[in-house]
Amino acid sequence: MKSITRQKPFEEIQEQLEPFDRIFIAGCGTCATLTETGGVDQVREMSDQLNELGKRISGTTVIPTACDEMTSEVMKEHNRAIGDANCILVMSCALGVHRISLYIDKPVIPALDTLFIAVEDTPGNFHEVCAQCGQCVLGETAGICPITTCHKGLVNGPCGGTNDGKCEIDREKDCAWTLIYNRLKEQNRLYLMKKYNPPHNFQVTPRPGVLKIS
C-alpha cells in the first residue's frame, strides 16, 4: 500500500516559503520515491530551484520512511542543519509532514499533495484500492472495492451504462461491477449480486478518527 502524492505547483510552494530564507528539505525514501515526487532526484531538483530564487538550503535528507518513528532519529542526525533553517520543506505524504512536525519546533511546509492510497499493479502504475470509508464491503464484492473501482461509487451494480465490460465514463476502464461479477462467479457466490446494499454512508467514521486499544 502506497500513499500517492503529486508535487504542488511551484508557485504555491514559493508562496508558502516567501517568509523564509533558510530552508531544510526532507524527502521520503518509500512512497514519494516510488511516485517520483520526493526521492533523491526530486529533493535535489527542489534544492536547485530554491537556490535560483535566492533561498539558502541549510541541508537535505531523504528519510527512509518519513511517516514512521525512525524519523526522529534522522532529524537528530541533521540537528545542526535543521537548527540553521527557518523552516522544513517536506516532500512526503501528509503523514510524513505530520510526523516531522512532531519533532521539529519550526514551520513545516508540505511540498506535495496527498491524493489516495494505492497498490502498484505494474511498475510505475498505481491505482486506488481503498478510500478508508469505514464501511468495508469487500467480503461481498470478492475483494474489489466498488467505491474506488467504480467511477460512480455504486454499491449496487452494474449500472445501465456498462458495455462489453467497460465503463461508460471511461471506455478504457473495466467496469467495476463486471469485475466483481466475474470473480463472484468463479467463487460460486453469484447470489451476492442479488443482495441490496443501502446507500453508502461516508460519515460512518467520525472525524477526527480515533482508535484506542485497551
C-alpha positions in Angstrom: 0.0 0.0 0.0 1.4 3.4 -1.0 0.4 7.0 -0.4 0.1 8.6 -3.8 1.3 12.2 -4.0 2.0 14.9 -6.6 4.1 18.0 -6.2 2.2 21.2 -5.5 2.5 23.9 -8.2 5.9 25.5 -7.7 4.2 28.9 -7.4 2.3 27.6 -4.3 5.5 26.3 -2.7 7.2 29.6 -3.5 4.3 31.5 -1.8 4.5 29.3 1.3 8.2 29.8 1.6 8.2 33.5 1.0 8.8 34.5 4.6 11.8 32.1 4.9 15.3 32.5 3.6 17.0 29.4 5.0 15.3 26.0 4.3 16.0 22.4 5.1 14.4 19.9 2.7 13.3 16.4 3.7 12.1 13.7 1.2 10.9 10.2 1.7 12.6 7.0 0.6 9.4 5.0 0.4 6.2 6.1 -1.3 7.4 9.5 -2.5 10.4 7.9 -4.0 8.3 5.3 -5.9 6.0 8.0 -7.2 9.0 10.2 -8.1 7.7 13.2 -6.0 10.1 13.2 -3.1 13.1 11.0 -3.7 16.8 11.9 -4.0 16.4 13.3 -7.5 13.3 15.4 -6.7 14.9 16.8 -3.5 18.0 17.8 -5.5 15.8 19.4 -8.1 13.8 21.3 -5.5 17.1 22.5 -3.9 18.3 23.8 -7.2 15.1 25.6 -7.9 15.0 27.3 -4.5 18.7 28.3 -4.8 17.8 30.1 -8.0 15.2 32.1 -6.1 17.9 33.2 -3.6 16.9 30.8 -0.9 19.7 29.2 1.1 19.4 25.4 1.6 20.9 24.5 5.0 20.7 20.8 4.3 18.7 18.0 2.7 17.9 14.4 3.5 15.7 11.6 2.3 14.2 9.8 5.3 13.8 6.0 4.7 10.1 6.1 5.7 9.1 9.6 6.7 5.9 8.5 8.4 7.4 6.1 11.0 9.1 6.6 14.4 12.6 6.4 12.9 12.0 9.9 11.6 13.1 11.4 14.9 16.5 9.7 14.7 17.1 11.1 11.2 16.1 14.5 12.4 18.6 14.3 15.2 21.4 13.4 12.7 20.7 16.6 10.9 20.1 18.7 14.0 22.7 21.3 13.1 21.4 21.9 9.6 17.8 21.9 10.8 18.8 24.4 13.5 20.2 26.7 10.9 16.9 26.7 8.9 13.9 28.9 9.2 11.6 26.1 8.1 11.4 22.5 6.9 10.1 21.8 3.4 8.8 18.2 3.4 8.5 16.2 0.2 6.4 13.3 1.5 2.8 12.4 2.1 0.7 14.2 4.7 1.6 11.5 7.2 5.3 12.3 6.9 4.6 16.0 7.2 2.7 15.4 10.4 5.3 13.1 11.8 8.1 15.6 11.2 6.1 18.3 12.8 6.0 16.3 16.0 9.8 16.6 16.3 10.6 20.0 14.9 9.8 23.3 16.6 9.9 25.1 13.3 7.3 25.7 10.5 6.9 22.5 8.5 5.8 23.2 4.9 4.4 20.4 2.6 5.7 20.4 -0.9 3.3 17.6 -2.0 -0.5 17.0 -2.2 -1.6 13.5 -0.9 -4.1 12.0 -3.3 -5.0 8.5 -2.3 -3.8 5.0 -1.1 -2.9 2.6 -3.9 -1.2 -0.5 -4.9 1.3 -0.8 -7.8 -0.1 -3.3 -10.3 2.7 -2.8 -12.9 6.0 -0.9 -12.5 5.1 2.8 -12.2 1.3 2.2 -12.5 -0.6 2.8 -9.3 -4.4 2.5 -8.7 -6.5 3.5 -5.8 -7.7 0.5 -3.8 -9.1 2.0 -0.5 -10.9 5.2 0.4 -10.8 4.4 4.1 -14.5 4.9 4.2 -15.1 2.9 7.4 -17.8 0.7 5.9 -16.0 -2.1 4.1 -17.9 -4.3 1.7 -15.0 -6.3 0.3 -16.4 -9.5 1.7 -19.4 -9.2 -0.5 -17.7 -7.9 -3.6 -14.9 -10.5 -4.0 -12.2 -8.2 -2.7 -12.9 -5.5 -5.3 -13.9 -2.1 -3.7 -16.8 -0.6 -5.6 -16.2 2.8 -4.0 -12.7 3.2 -5.5 -13.1 0.9 -8.6 -16.4 2.2 -9.9 -16.4 5.8 -11.3 -19.8 6.3 -9.8 -19.0 4.6 -6.5 -22.0 2.3 -6.8 -22.6 -0.3 -4.1 -25.2 -2.0 -6.2 -24.4 -2.6 -9.8 -23.7 -2.7 -12.6 -25.4 0.5 -13.9 -27.1 0.6 -17.2 -24.0 2.2 -18.9 -21.7 -0.7 -18.8 -20.9 -2.0 -22.3 -18.7 -5.1 -23.1 -17.3 -4.9 -19.7 -16.2 -1.3 -20.0 -17.3 1.8 -18.1 -19.4 4.4 -19.9 -17.5 7.2 -18.2 -14.1 5.8 -19.3 -14.1 3.4 -22.1 -10.5 2.4 -21.3 -11.5 1.3 -17.8 -13.0 -2.1 -16.9 -16.5 -1.9 -15.3 -16.0 -2.5 -11.6 -19.2 -4.5 -11.3 -18.3 -6.7 -14.3 -15.1 -7.5 -12.5 -17.0 -8.2 -9.3 -19.5 -10.4 -11.1 -16.8 -12.4 -12.8 -14.9 -13.0 -9.6 -18.0 -13.9 -7.7 -18.9 -16.3 -10.4 -15.5 -18.0 -10.1 -16.2 -18.3 -6.4 -19.7 -19.7 -6.8 -21.1 -16.7 -4.9 -23.2 -15.0 -7.6 -26.1 -14.9 -5.1 -24.4 -11.9 -3.6 -25.2 -9.9 -6.7 -28.9 -10.1 -5.7 -28.2 -8.6 -2.3 -29.3 -4.9 -1.9 -26.8 -2.7 -0.2 -28.2 0.5 1.3 -26.7 3.8 0.2 -23.1 4.2 1.4 -22.7 6.3 4.5 -19.5 8.2 4.0 -19.8 9.7 7.5 -19.9 6.4 9.3 -16.4 7.2 10.7 -16.5 10.3 12.8 -13.8 12.9 12.3 -11.3 13.2 13.6 -10.8 9.4 13.7 -9.6 7.9 17.0 -8.8 4.3 17.9 -7.9 3.2 21.4 -6.9 -0.4 22.1 -7.3 -1.3 25.8 
